[in-house]
Amino acid sequence: MKKLLCFCIGLVFTFSYAQDGSPDASFGTNGVIIYDFGGADYAVMEIDESLIGRIMVLIKIIDINSEFEDNLFAFNQDGSLDTNFGTNGVLNIDNPTFDYYGLKILPDGSYFLKSLSNSQFTVSKFGEDGTLDTSFGNNGILQPFTNGGEGSSLIVDADQTLYFIGKQNIAGETHLIMNKFLENGLPDNTFGNNGSTLFSLGTVTNVITTNFFRSGDNFYLGVNVQENNNPSKNIFRFLLNGDIDNSFGTNGRVVIPIEEEFYVGFSVFNNGEILIGGSYWDWITETNVSKIIKINAQGQILQNFGNGGVINGRTIQYIQGNQRFIADGTYIDFEGGATLSYSRYFANGTQDSSFQFSSNYNSELGGFALKQLQNGKILIVGSDIWYNGPEINIILQLFNNNPLSVSEFDKNSIAVYPNPSNAIFKIHFDMPITNIPFEIFDGLGRKVKLGNFNENITSIDLSSLERGVYFLKLADISQTVKLIKK
């Protein structure tokens, strides 16, 4: 029995020892793959990955007359084109009625495309083979704000219900409007008032919604407003029923304590603390200025974070499942050329020296997108900057990254088996336990299950969850374990 447990531990905690942040030498040529798809230029809009590992990228191909054509590209894990999709891995989706800019793959391989159509925010659903799914919405199309309001923010929840948030002027006041739709694209009339909730911002102007995402049992929304000629950047927190969460900040609102010139984004740690990243272009010094701060749920800057409460020269990319975060220090020149640079930090703002970023592509990029894959590695897809032409290519780069930080584990204290599993994961502790809380998070950081361990050998049933990668967090012994649901 002891030999079996040791073997299981070896299975669970066997990982590559390549330097995190370095190019994945097994991908293309030293971590780089270059494609020429015939464009004079490109705009890489978004990357997503299916549960079976298909990587899809939405790219606008731009010709010499600055006319663009929308295409979907499908790649295998090794960066080769997936010839089972479209024509040799490429699907032309160009349509004069739709200006596509966003992509979301669903668990069954079908996908949503976000677009503007006749100035209306639009979501279209397509099958895995790229054909329009006419059973969704109105013949495959959903425009969530046709009954009033405007917006462009979407959350696709784990059960494939859709939440949209936007703004609407009612009787001289600006309201935030949240609409919920079922998996089939029809309104969820059990949500709010016939599928909608409203929250008044009062008599504010210049309202812009930014981040919109779910973390745990809450929705978070970034909103920039002008109030009595005073601009502010704010975070609002909502309950899952669409009501404002009055336990957050002041009546559900926190004002971000950052200077007006910064464009900001934010993410939320599992403990509710909020990571804020901001940047702006300084026209006097012709440099990009950026910084990261961390605040609590009352909007107060945490001074024990970073260096006196701040990390300068970086903005945030995302928080990993183990609560370390990837920070973006990419240098942008005056003409828009990007020299990639990333770092990894602990939640307290201390730099993680085990992550050392380097790239084997030595030219600047124009537009690019980044995605952490299910295996933890970081994929960047971009195009050459125009001034390095005339030949402009699409470049795929893959970088090593281990989001589990296994080197910090006490490898003798826990075993998980089988892993991967179709449903049941057995947990064995080599130490006496009484009551250890656990939480399960999906790859997007959403809490999907919680409970307590109270025996030396127990199990977790993930049969109700979709296939994919999950993270088991053990609160009392500060461990996180990767679970693969087949």
C-alpha positions in Angstrom: 0.0 0.0 0.0 2.8 2.4 0.8 4.4 1.8 -2.6 1.1 2.5 -4.3 0.7 5.8 -2.5 4.3 6.9 -3.3 3.6 6.0 -6.9 0.5 8.1 -6.9 2.3 11.0 -5.4 4.8 10.7 -8.2 2.1 10.8 -10.8 0.4 13.8 -9.3 3.6 15.9 -8.8 5.6 15.1 -11.9 6.2 18.3 -13.9 8.7 19.7 -16.4 11.7 21.5 -14.8 12.0 24.0 -17.6 12.5 27.5 -16.3 9.1 29.2 -15.9 8.9 32.2 -18.3 11.3 30.7 -20.8 10.2 29.7 -24.3 8.9 26.2 -24.6 11.7 24.6 -26.7 9.3 21.8 -27.8 7.0 24.3 -29.6 8.0 25.1 -33.1 11.6 26.4 -33.3 12.7 27.2 -29.8 9.2 28.3 -28.8 8.3 30.3 -31.9 6.2 29.5 -35.0 5.8 32.0 -37.8 2.9 32.0 -40.4 2.4 34.1 -43.5 -1.4 34.3 -44.2 -1.0 36.8 -47.0 -2.1 40.0 -45.1 -0.5 43.4 -45.4 -1.2 43.6 -41.7 -3.2 41.8 -39.0 -5.2 42.5 -35.9 -5.2 39.6 -33.4 -8.5 40.0 -31.5 -8.8 37.0 -29.0 -7.5 33.5 -28.2 -9.5 30.7 -26.6 -8.9 27.0 -25.9 -11.4 24.2 -26.0 -11.6 21.4 -23.4 -10.0 19.0 -25.9 -7.1 21.4 -26.5 -8.1 23.0 -29.8 -6.7 26.6 -29.8 -8.8 29.1 -31.8 -7.7 32.6 -32.6 -9.9 35.4 -34.1 -7.8 37.5 -36.5 -8.6 40.4 -38.8 -6.5 40.1 -42.0 -5.9 43.6 -43.4 -5.1 44.3 -47.0 -3.0 47.1 -48.6 -6.1 49.3 -48.8 -6.8 48.9 -45.1 -9.8 46.7 -45.7 -10.1 43.9 -43.3 -11.5 40.3 -43.4 -12.5 38.3 -40.3 -11.1 34.8 -40.0 -11.0 32.1 -37.4 -7.8 30.0 -37.1 -7.7 26.7 -35.3 -4.4 25.3 -34.1 -3.3 22.1 -32.4 -1.3 22.1 -29.2 2.0 21.9 -31.1 1.1 25.1 -33.0 0.3 23.4 -36.3 -3.0 24.3 -38.1 -5.9 22.0 -37.2 -6.9 20.8 -40.6 -10.2 19.4 -39.2 -11.5 22.9 -38.9 -12.6 25.1 -41.8 -10.3 24.9 -44.8 -6.9 23.6 -43.6 -7.5 25.2 -40.2 -8.8 28.5 -41.4 -12.5 29.6 -41.5 -13.4 32.8 -43.3 -16.2 34.4 -41.3 -16.2 37.8 -43.0 -19.7 39.3 -43.1 -20.4 42.9 -43.9 -23.2 42.9 -41.3 -21.0 41.8 -38.4 -17.7 43.3 -37.1 -16.4 40.4 -35.0 -14.1 41.2 -32.1 -14.5 38.5 -29.4 -14.5 34.7 -29.0 -15.7 32.2 -26.4 -15.5 28.4 -26.8 -18.1 26.3 -25.0 -17.5 22.9 -23.3 -19.0 21.0 -26.2 -16.7 22.7 -28.8 -19.3 25.1 -30.1 -18.5 28.8 -29.7 -19.8 32.3 -29.4 -18.5 35.3 -31.5 -19.1 38.8 -30.2 -19.6 41.6 -32.7 -21.2 44.9 -33.5 -24.0 44.7 -36.0 -25.8 47.8 -37.0 -24.3 49.5 -33.9 -25.9 46.7 -31.7 -23.8 44.5 -29.5 -24.4 41.0 -30.9 -23.6 37.4 -29.9 -23.7 34.7 -32.6 -23.5 30.9 -31.8 -21.7 28.5 -34.0 -21.3 24.7 -33.9 -17.9 23.0 -33.6 -17.8 22.8 -37.4 -18.3 26.5 -37.8 -22.0 26.4 -38.9 -24.5 28.9 -37.4 -26.5 27.3 -34.6 -30.0 28.5 -35.5 -31.5 26.9 -32.4 -29.9 29.7 -30.3 -31.6 33.1 -29.9 -33.1 34.4 -33.1 -31.8 32.0 -35.7 -28.4 31.9 -34.1 -28.2 35.6 -33.2 -28.8 37.3 -29.8 -28.9 41.1 -29.4 -29.3 41.5 -25.6 -30.1 45.3 -25.5 -32.8 45.6 -28.2 -35.3 46.4 -25.5 -33.3 49.3 -24.2 -29.8 50.1 -23.1 -26.4 49.6 -24.6 -23.4 47.5 -23.6 -20.7 45.1 -24.7 -19.8 43.0 -21.6 -20.6 39.3 -21.4 -20.1 36.5 -18.9 -20.8 32.9 -20.0 -21.3 31.0 -16.8 -20.4 27.4 -16.1 -24.0 26.2 -17.0 -23.8 28.2 -20.3 -26.2 30.9 -19.1 -25.3 34.3 -20.3 -25.1 37.6 -18.4 -24.8 40.9 -20.1 -24.3 44.3 -18.5 -24.7 47.7 -20.0 -26.2 51.2 -19.3 -29.6 52.8 -19.9 -30.9 56.3 -19.3 -34.2 56.3 -17.4 -35.8 59.6 -16.4 -32.6 61.5 -16.5 -30.6 59.0 -14.5 -28.0 56.5 -15.8 -28.8 52.9 -14.7 -26.7 49.8 -15.0 -28.8 47.1 -16.6 -28.0 43.4 -16.3 -29.7 40.9 -18.6 -29.7 37.1 -18.2 -30.3 34.6 -20.9 -30.7 30.9 -20.9 -28.4 28.5 -22.7 -30.8 28.6 -25.7 -30.5 32.4 -26.0 -34.0 33.2 -24.5 -34.4 35.5 -21.5 -34.4 33.9 -18.1 -37.6 35.3 -16.7 -36.8 34.1 -13.2 -34.0 36.6 -13.0 -35.0 40.1 -11.8 -37.9 41.6 -13.8 -38.4 39.3 -16.8 -34.7 38.7 -17.1 -33.3 42.1 -16.2 -32.2 44.1 -13.2 -31.5 47.8 -12.9 -29.2 49.8 -10.6 -29.3 53.6 -10.7 -26.0 55.5 -10.8 -27.8 58.8 -10.4 -27.2 61.9 -12.5 -23.7 61.0 -13.7 -22.2 61.4 -17.2 -19.5 59.9 -19.4 -20.3 56.4 -18.1 -18.0 53.7 -19.4 -18.2 50.0 -18.3 -14.9 48.1 -18.2 -14.1 44.7 -16.6 -17.1 42.4 -16.0 -16.5 39.0 -14.5 -17.6 36.5 -11.9 -15.5 35.6 -8.9 -16.9 33.1 -6.4 -20.5 34.1 -5.6 -20.3 37.6 -7.0 -20.1 39.6 -10.2 -17.6 42.5 -10.4 -18.0 45.4 -12.8 -15.6 48.4 -13.5 -17.4 51.7 -14.2 -15.9 55.0 -15.0 -18.1 58.0 -14.4 -18.1 61.8 -14.3 -20.0 63.0 -11.2 -20.4 66.8 -10.5 -17.4 67.3 -12.9 -15.3 64.9 -10.9 -14.2 61.8 -12.8 -13.8 58.5 -10.9 -13.0 54.9 -11.6 -15.2 52.5 -9.6 -15.8 48.8 -8.9 -19.3 47.6 -8.3 -20.1 44.2 -6.8 -23.4 42.3 -7.5 -25.0 39.2 -6.1 -25.8 36.3 -8.4 -29.4 37.4 -8.5 -28.4 40.7 -10.0 -28.9 42.8 -6.9 -26.1 45.1 -5.7 -24.0 43.7 -2.9 -24.4 46.3 -0.2 -21.8 44.6 2.0 -19.1 45.7 -0.5 -17.5 49.1 0.0 -20.2 51.8 0.3 -23.5 50.6 -0.9 -21.8 48.1 -3.3 -19.3 50.5 -4.7 -15.6 51.1 -4.2 -13.8 54.0 -5.7 -10.4 53.0 -7.1 -7.7 55.1 -5.5 -5.6 55.8 -8.6 -4.9 59.0 -10.6 -7.2 60.2 -13.3 -4.8 59.6 -16.2 -4.5 55.8 -15.7 -6.5 53.3 -17.7 -7.2 50.5 -15.2 -8.2 46.9 -15.1 -8.6 44.7 -12.0 -8.8 41.1 -10.8 -9.9 39.6 -7.5 -8.0 37.2 -5.2 -9.9 34.3 -3.5 -9.8 36.2 -0.2 -11.7 39.2 -1.8 -8.7 41.5 -2.0 -8.5 43.4 -5.4 -5.5 43.8 -7.6 -5.5 47.0 -9.6 -3.4 47.6 -12.7 -3.1 50.9 -14.4 -1.2 52.4 -17.3 -1.1 55.5 -19.6 1.1 57.0 -22.3 3.0 60.0 -21.1 3.2 62.3 -24.2 5.9 64.5 -22.6 8.4 61.7 -21.9 7.0 59.5 -24.7 6.9 56.5 -22.4 4.3 54.2 -21.1 3.7 54.6 -17.3 2.2 51.7 -15.3 1.7 50.5 -11.7 0.0 47.9 -9.6 -1.8 48.4 -6.3 -3.9 46.1 -4.1 -6.9 47.3 -2.2 -9.3 45.7 0.3 -13.1 45.5 0.0 -13.4 49.0 1.5 -11.1 50.5 -1.2 -8.1 51.1 1.0 -4.7 50.6 -0.4 -2.8 47.8 1.3 0.5 49.3 2.3 2.1 45.9 2.9 1.9 45.0 -0.8 4.9 45.4 -3.1 7.1 48.4 -2.2 5.1 50.6 0.1 1.8 49.6 -1.4 2.8 49.7 -5.1 4.7 47.9 -7.9 5.9 50.4 -10.4 6.6 49.7 -14.1 4.1 46.8 -14.3 0.4 46.3 -14.9 -1.6 43.2 -14.2 -2.3 40.4 -16.7 -4.2 37.8 -14.6 -4.2 36.0 -11.2 -3.3 32.3 -11.4 -5.2 29.5 -9.5 -2.5 29.4 -6.9 -3.0 33.2 -6.3 0.3 34.3 -7.8 -0.2 36.8 -10.6 1.4 37.5 -13.9 2.4 41.1 -14.4 2.9 42.9 -17.7 5.9 45.1 -18.2 5.8 45.1 -22.0 7.6 48.1 -23.5 5.5 50.0 -26.1 7.4 52.5 -28.3 6.1 55.7 -29.9 5.0 53.9 -33.1 3.2 51.1 -31.2 5.8 48.4 -31.4 5.8 46.0 -28.4 8.7 44.3 -26.7 7.3 41.6 -24.5 8.1 41.5 -20.8 6.3 39.6 -18.0 7.0 38.8 -14.4 5.3 36.6 -11.8 4.5 37.8 -8.3 3.3 36.4 -5.0 0.0 37.7 -3.7 1.8 40.1 -1.4 3.6 41.8 -4.3 7.0 40.0 -3.8 8.5 39.0 -7.2 8.7 35.3 -7.8 12.3 34.7 -8.9 11.5 31.2 -10.2 9.8 32.9 -13.2 12.3 34.5 -15.7 10.8 35.7 -18.9 12.6 35.6 -22.2 11.6 35.4 -25.8 13.3 33.9 -28.9 11.5 36.2 -31.3 13.7 39.3 -31.4 11.4 41.7 -33.3 8.7 44.0 -32.0 5.1 43.0 -32.2 2.1 45.1 -33.3 -1.2 43.9 -31.9 -1.1 40.6 -29.8 -3.2 38.6 -27.5 -2.2 36.3 -24.5 -3.9 33.2 -23.1 -2.9 30.9 -20.3 -3.6 27.4 -21.6 -5.1 24.5 -19.5 -1.7 23.1 -19.0 -0.6 26.4 -17.4 1.7 27.5 -20.3 1.4 31.0 -21.7 0.5 31.4 -25.4 1.0 34.7 -27.2 -0.2 35.3 -30.7 0.7 38.5 -32.4 1.8 40.1 -35.7 4.9 42.0 -36.7 4.8 45.8 -36.2 4.3 47.7 -39.5 7.8 49.3 -39.5 9.5 45.9 -39.6 7.7 45.2 -43.0 7.1 44.9 -45.8 6.6 41.2 -44.9 4.2 41.1 -41.9 3.7 37.7 -40.3 1.6 36.0 -37.5 3.8 34.8 -34.7 2.9 32.2 -32.1 5.0 31.9 -29.0 4.7 29.5 -26.1 6.2 30.0 -22.7 6.7 27.6 -19.8 4.6 28.3 -16.7 3.6 26.1 -13.8 0.6 27.6 -12.0 0.7 25.1 -9.2 4.1 25.9 -7.7 4.7 22.3 -6.8 8.2 22.9 -5.5 6.6 24.5 -2.4 4.5 21.5 -1.6 5.2 19.1 1.2 5.1 16.2 -1.3 4.7 13.5 1.4 1.6 15.0 2.9 -1.0 14.3 0.3 -1.8 12.0 -2.7 -4.6 12.3 -5.2 -5.6 9.3 -7.3 -6.6 8.6 -9.9 -5.7 11.8 -11.6 -6.9 12.3 -14.4 -10.3 10.9 -13.4 -13.8 10.6 -14.9 -15.5 11.6 -11.7 -14.1 10.5 -8.3 -10.7 11.7 -7.0 -9.5 9.9 -3.8 -7.5 12.0 -1.3 -4.9 10.5 1.1 -3.2 12.4 3.8 -0.1 11.1 5.5 -0.9 13.1 8.6 -3.8 13.1 11.0 -6.5 15.5 10.1 -9.7 16.6 11.8 -11.4 19.2 9.7 -9.7 20.7 6.6 -11.8 23.0 4.4 -11.4 22.7 0.7 -12.4 24.6 -2.4 -12.5 23.6 -6.0 -11.8 26.3 -8.7 -12.1 26.1 -12.4 -9.4 27.4 -14.8 -11.0 30.9 -14.7 -10.7 31.1 -11.0 -14.4 30.5 -10.3 -15.3 28.5 -7.2 -17.3 25.5 -8.3 -17.3 23.3 -5.2 -16.4 23.5 -1.5 -16.5 21.2 1.6 -14.4 19.7 4.4 -12.1 16.7 4.7 -12.5 15.0 8.1 -10.9 11.5 7.5 -7.5 10.3 6.5 -8.8 9.0 3.2 -11.7 10.7 1.5 -12.9 11.6 -2.0 -14.2 14.4 -4.2 -16.9 13.8 -6.8 -16.6 16.0 -9.9 -19.1 14.1 -12.0 -21.4 17.1 -12.3 -18.6 19.3 -13.8 -17.5 19.5 -17.4 -14.3 18.1 -18.6 -11.3 20.3 -17.9 -8.6 21.4 -15.5 -9.6 22.3 -11.9 -7.7 23.3 -8.8 -8.2 21.8 -5.3 -7.2 24.3 -2.6 -6.7 23.0 0.9 -7.1 26.0 3.3 -5.5 24.8 6.5 -2.3 23.4 4.9 -1.9 26.0 2.2 -1.7 23.6 -0.7 -3.2 23.6 -4.2 -3.5 20.5 -6.4 -4.3 20.3 -10.0 -7.2 18.0 -10.9 -7.8 16.8 -14.5 -11.5 15.8 -15.1 -11.7 13.5 -18.2 
